[in-house]
Amino acid sequence: MKYMNFKTATLMLSVSAVLALTGCGSEGVQSNSQLAGGTPPPPPPPPPSNKGKVFHTGFMQNYDTPDKLAFYISSDVDTDVNITFSDDGSMVTEHITANMAKEVVIDDRMMQIGTGTENKMIEISATENIVVVGLNQLQYTTDAFLSLPDRILSTEYYVAGYQNIMDDEFSVIAIEDNTAVNYRLPDGTSGSVTLNKGETYQYQYTGELMGTHISSDKNIAVLSGNQCTDVPDDAYACDHIVEQMLPVDTWEKTFITVPLATRIGGDTFRFVASVDGTQIKVDGTVVATLNAGQYHEMMLDGSKYIEANHPIMALQYSNGSTYDDVTSDPFMAIVPAINQFDTEHIIQTPTGFTDYVNIVAPTANVGDIMMDGAAIASSEFTTVPGNTSFSTAQIQIDEGSHDFTSSVPFGLLGYGFADYDSYGYPSSLRLTKH
């Protein structure tokens, strides 16, 4: 976003957002009844993922009144979706056609404002599994986030952000009545709030919220980010950043990072710990030892292999335009862990952005990655120096819908750049509870 001396930004035409769907089965152990010739047991359910039938979500505060709040909903089968608003109980119903993104524009009254409790929860329910992506768009300050279904939610989270110009913020969304929530900021400040289903609690802070610990006695959803921030601190200009936080019990230990296309001099990364004595390695070299709630920030240039001795959350930030004088601006995206890769990713590109996908795949299978039914050339991939079992690619894609598939799980991050604007988030996360 350009620093506009806090004048109202010119409205920009709306964009669609990237979305993804996935889910793969897992093989079970052969039972005694199978071995004896009896009826085999049903196969185990697939690991949890960002696909689901019930979501509770919302929108945090952007720099100013957004040009558009929207959800982009997809499914691999035809299904009907109900969207209910907790402020007045109203509901809209949308039909989702298989493998096509449906844009649902949300009234900007649903954006949370300031610190406090509001009735601004949005419930999305469907008869079949769906993928939900949220978009909070204002010209020069846009970002998007991958929503997580209720079956993934939990009771412990850590907050991510990047504070300098405007407030860091997080939002807690209650899915049950009488949910007791406690939070502890990095500076030791603590607080609590009790929420009923349909209520949201947004907390904004002029200091840093990165590493804030949130716990509750019932499952909650947590969004976090910043109204408008520079990344890094000395790079112009600021953008809204947001992601839905992963529950701590879904964190993993190994990751492959991929640089953002067109950028020069690397990207900003942060790694967050939930356990004391968490050691972070980059390509086999220890770069930090962290305690719970601490994070390590570094600039990484080129694809890297990240590993930790305890589960961590990894975040990638797009730097501001003046960092390298490239058309871009900040966004924040969760880096998919290797164990969270999937076999299918469906992308619906924005309008008005130059769009890319970053792909991470097993080196032995790079020839199996398909885009819209055609194989991506193996020459597009480069082996990761720190872990040659994986290779990465940056692929520019045209506006429209794209289907990426493979016989083996792979990672994919969708993102795009415009004049002092950007968006980015993981297209799919096959999350597993630990």
C-alpha positions, 0 to 999 in steps of 0.5 A: 500500500502507498502511504496515503497520508491517511487519505481514502484510497481510490477504489479498485475493482474487486478480485477473486482469490486463490483457492484450493482443494485437497484430501487424500486417503491413508492406508490402514493396517490389515486386520485379523478379520481380513487375514482370516478371510472375513469382511475387511474393516472400512478404510480409515478416514483421510487426514483432516485438511482445510476441506470441511462442511462447517466453518466459523470465520470472520474479517479483521480490520483493514487500513480503512473500509474495504473495497470488498470482503468476500469468500471464494468457495469451491468443492470437488462436487456440486453442493449447496452452501449456507452463509449465516451472519451472527449480527442479525441472524440473516442467511444466504444460500449459494450453489457451488458447482464442482471444481468452480470457484464461487465468489460470495461478497460480504457486506463490509459491516462484518469487518471487526473494528477496534478492540472488543467483542462484537457479533461478527462471526460468519458461519459457512456450512455445506452438504459436502466438503468445501474449501473456503478462502477469505479476501479482505481487499482495499486498493494498495492493501489486500490480503487473503487467508485460507479458512480452516473447518471446525473439525481442525480447530483447537484450544491453543494458538500462537499469534503471528503479525508484523508490527510497525506503522499500525496495530498488530491484531488478532481475532478470536471466534467462538463456536460454542457458548460460554467459551473462556479465552485467555491470552498472554502478550510477549510483554507479559500483559495478559487478559481474558474474555468469555464469548458465546457462539457468534461473538468475535473478540478482536484485540489490537495493540500498538506493540508487537503481538507476534508470539502471543499465546491464546488458550481456551476451554473450548475450540476456537478459530483465531485470525491474526495479522496487522492492519497495515505494516511495512515488511521489513521495518524500513521498506515502503509501503504498508499492506494489510496482512492476515492468516488464520492461525494453525492450532498448535497441535497441527504444527510440524517439524520440516519445511521447504521454503521457496523464494517469491517470483520476481523478488530480489535479495530474498524474502522475510521469514519467521519461525515460531516455537511452542516448546522451550528449547526448540532448535531451528536449522536451515540447510543443516545449520542451527540458526536459533534456539527458541523458547515457547512464544519466541520467534526467529526472523531471517531473510532467506534467498533461494530454496531452503530446507527447514527442520526443527526438533519440536513442531513450529509454525513457519511464515513467509512475508512478501517484502515492501516494494522499495525493498528491491524496487519490484512491483509488490507489497507485503503479505503474510502466508503460512508455509506448508510443512512437508507433511501437509502436502496434498495431491490436488490444488485448484487455483482461481486467480485474482483480477488485476494481479500478476499471479504465480504459484510456488511448487514443492515436489519430490525430486523423483516425481517432478514430471508428474505435476500436472497443470490443467491436464498438461505436465509441467516441464521438469526443467522448471524445477530446481533441486533444493540444495539442503535436501535434494529429495525435493525440488521447487518451481516458480510458475507464472499463471494466467488469470482464471482457474487452474487445476494442479494434480500429482500422483504424490503429495506436493506443496503449493503457494498461490500469490500475486503482485500489483502496484503497491499491493499483493496477496498470498496464502497456502492453497491447501494444508493437509493438517493432522492432529498430534 
